[in-house]
Amino acid sequence: MRRSVKAPLRTFEYMAWAKSVPQGARFDLTASGVPDLFGPQADPESLPDWAAELSVPQLCRRDEADAANRELVDAVARRYDVEPACVTVTMAASTAITHVLMALVRAGDHVVVERPTYEALRRAPEIFGAMVSRLERKYEEGWSVVPERLAQLLTPRTRAVVLSNLHNPSGTAVDAKTMLAVAELASRVGAMVLVDEVYLDHVWPHGDGTVLPAAKIAKNAVSWSSATKCFGLSALRAGWIVTPEPDAAKAIRAATDYLHVLPPVASARLAARALAQGEVLAARAATIAREGRAVVERWLAGEPRVSWVPPVAGITGLLRLPNFVQDAAFCELLRQRYDTQVVPGAMFEMPGFVRLSFGLPPAKLEQALAHVTAALDELRH
């Protein structure tokens, strides 16, 4: 007799939604990363010439895998100014949370996860059998992390505190002082602070130093990021995990053999070259974000029905809708009547909000925001 699965894997609701909505909206305001570096609208004169340095046959040879992995590890180590032994390569940031939790958390452990957050950050601990408590980040408080609130959630069984920085979905930041306070509280119960920093490249290392990778702040912190959100290279599926000390990285690397063993040669080598051009690519992202944000701020100045906590950087923010507007219905109307797509806030545990991407060219973004206004007008009547 076949035994039924008693606890099937829970649906990843955000991804299920993303796959279920009609594709190809004329005005797509759902992207979380900057447009593809080598996309159809790219200027060939401005693109880095990496092809001349690569051999396609070598990218397909498994005996090149160790060398390619070392290239990416060394590039990440230089970027973070840590020993290469503190770096673990992963398959983009999407697998990083699973990678780290596999090494650090066991069934029955306690994990604290911020709310609202990206769904995988709260679901992954449950997959490993952890008990999950939520650290509230509130709109009225600028989506800030409040250490005193965290202190009330920690227990002797807490093994990890999971945050995102920049915050996904709001784009706000946890400054280094607050992150240190969180890490010190976690250390009192022997817990690690795990931080998804896939958006942090928008502000670090070229920012003012008030926002830093968690792994650069505390010995019990782990950072991860990828070549996707800021650098426009999501197709590489290349990411990395950074720890302050080699011992923690050793435990995380042990999980690699259960996941991917070594990264694809092409992904590792191209990602290493992307990091070598990190400042150039970050400058491109900053230009896209600055132009788009200026359009949104002008629109908000004349649209009092919606508001946001201004994101520190990046191309996404969380818009608060009027009290009478349901986010899912609003998104459906916007798509069906105006060929414009935004992400319902419910996908990030925030009904009544929508996540807005402003990475479109300014003229097209202005049209899209005019559609948002028109949809609000329609719902009012």
C-alpha positions, -999 to 999 in steps of 0.1 A, spaced: 0 0 0 13 34 -9 18 58 20 5 93 16 27 123 23 14 137 56 31 171 53 34 181 16 57 210 8 37 242 11 31 262 -21 55 291 -26 26 316 -30 45 344 -45 60 322 -72 27 306 -78 11 340 -83 40 352 -106 36 321 -127 -2 323 -129 -6 360 -139 -7 367 -177 28 374 -190 38 403 -211 21 433 -195 29 464 -215 38 482 -183 54 457 -160 61 472 -125 70 439 -108 107 435 -115 129 434 -84 162 437 -103 175 462 -128 170 454 -164 193 427 -179 227 441 -186 227 424 -220 190 428 -226 174 440 -259 175 476 -249 212 476 -239 237 499 -256 264 476 -271 290 504 -268 285 505 -230 286 467 -224 317 451 -209 336 429 -233 339 397 -215 336 373 -244 371 379 -256 385 365 -223 364 333 -223 367 300 -242 333 283 -248 349 248 -247 365 256 -213 331 267 -200 318 232 -208 346 213 -192 341 198 -157 379 199 -150 376 237 -150 350 237 -122 375 240 -93 394 268 -109 361 287 -118 349 283 -83 381 297 -69 378 327 -93 344 336 -79 354 329 -43 385 352 -47 364 379 -63 339 379 -35 366 378 -9 382 409 -24 349 427 -25 342 420 12 378 422 23 377 388 39 397 356 36 386 333 7 379 307 34 350 329 46 332 326 12 309 299 -1 295 300 -36 258 293 -40 233 291 -69 221 327 -67 205 341 -35 175 320 -41 192 289 -26 213 308 0 187 307 27 182 269 23 219 265 21 226 283 53 197 268 73 207 233 62 240 239 79 227 257 110 192 246 119 176 213 130 140 203 137 127 217 169 150 247 169 136 282 171 141 308 143 129 345 143 120 359 109 111 395 101 76 404 89 69 415 62 95 397 42 102 377 11 83 345 14 112 321 11 129 336 42 99 326 64 90 293 47 125 278 46 129 274 84 95 257 85 108 231 59 136 222 83 111 217 112 120 249 130 95 268 152 92 303 137 84 336 155 79 369 137 97 402 143 73 429 132 86 457 109 59 484 108 50 510 82 43 535 109 79 530 122 95 533 87 98 495 84 126 497 110 140 468 129 134 474 167 160 455 188 138 457 219 111 439 201 135 412 191 146 408 227 111 397 236 112 368 210 145 352 217 147 320 237 175 295 246 163 275 216 167 303 191 193 294 165 188 321 139 174 356 133 165 361 97 164 396 81 167 413 47 188 444 41 179 463 21 144 452 32 124 432 7 98 445 -1 102 481 11 138 489 1 145 505 35 178 498 53 190 485 86 220 506 96 251 492 111 244 503 146 210 485 146 224 454 130 251 453 157 225 456 184 205 427 168 237 406 166 245 412 203 211 402 214 212 371 193 247 362 207 233 360 242 213 329 233 239 315 209 220 325 177 233 336 143 219 366 124 213 356 88 208 385 64 196 384 28 216 413 12 207 407 -24 198 444 -27 226 458 -5 249 462 -36 228 492 -44 244 511 -15 275 491 -6 305 495 -8 300 529 -24 277 544 2 285 565 33 294 535 55 262 536 77 249 505 60 272 475 59 271 437 52 261 419 84 292 397 81 313 429 84 296 439 116 294 409 139 311 375 144 277 358 146 263 372 113 261 357 78 255 377 46 245 365 12 240 382 -22 241 375 -59 248 390 -94 210 394 -99 194 425 -84 219 453 -88 242 439 -115 215 428 -140 228 393 -145 200 371 -131 205 345 -158 238 335 -143 222 322 -111 254 331 -93 255 340 -56 277 339 -25 275 335 12 300 354 34 309 348 71 332 367 94 353 337 102 364 305 83 349 281 109 313 292 101 319 291 64 333 255 68 299 244 82 280 261 54 303 247 27 295 212 41 259 217 28 271 225 -7 275 188 -16 238 183 -9 229 211 -33 251 218 -62 287 206 -53 303 232 -75 288 261 -95 285 260 -133 318 270 -148 302 297 -170 282 312 -141 312 314 -118 336 329 -143 311 355 -156 301 364 -120 338 369 -111 341 393 -140 310 411 -130 324 417 -95 355 430 -111 333 456 -128 312 461 -97 315 498 -94 306 503 -131 275 480 -128 264 497 -96 267 531 -112 244 519 -140 219 506 -114 221 539 -95 213 559 -127 183 536 -134 170 539 -98 176 577 -96 157 584 -128 128 561 -118 125 573 -83 123 609 -94 93 600 -115 76 582 -86 82 611 -62 67 636 -86 37 614 -90 33 609 -53 34 646 -48 2 649 -68 -14 616 -57 -23 619 -20 -43 587 -19 -11 565 -18 21 568 2 53 550 9 84 549 32 110 561 7 134 532 -2 170 539 6 181 526 -28 172 500 -54 142 501 -78 113 488 -56 91 503 -29 60 494 -10 30 516 -17 2 519 8 -32 520 -9 -63 538 4 -81 521 32 -110 509 10 -88 493 -17 -80 456 -16 -46 450 -31 -55 418 -51 -86 433 -67 -66 465 -74 -39 446 -92 -64 426 -112 -82 458 -123 -49 474 -132 -38 445 -153 -71 439 -170 -81 475 -178 -47 492 -181 -22 464 -191 -1 474 -161 11 449 -135 22 454 -98 27 429 -71 -1 425 -45 12 433 -10 -4 401 2 25 383 -15 47 399 12 22 396 41 10 432 36 -25 433 23 -35 468 14 -1 475 -1 15 469 -35 51 465 -44 61 489 -72 91 486 -94 104 519 -109 131 505 -132 113 513 -164 124 541 -187 111 574 -172 85 581 -200 71 546 -198 70 548 -160 51 580 -161 24 563 -183 23 533 -159 18 556 -129 -10 575 -147 -27 541 -150 -24 536 -113 -41 569 -108 -68 560 -133 -74 526 -115 -78 544 -82 -103 568 -98 -123 539 -111 -124 522 -78 -136 553 -61 -168 555 -82 
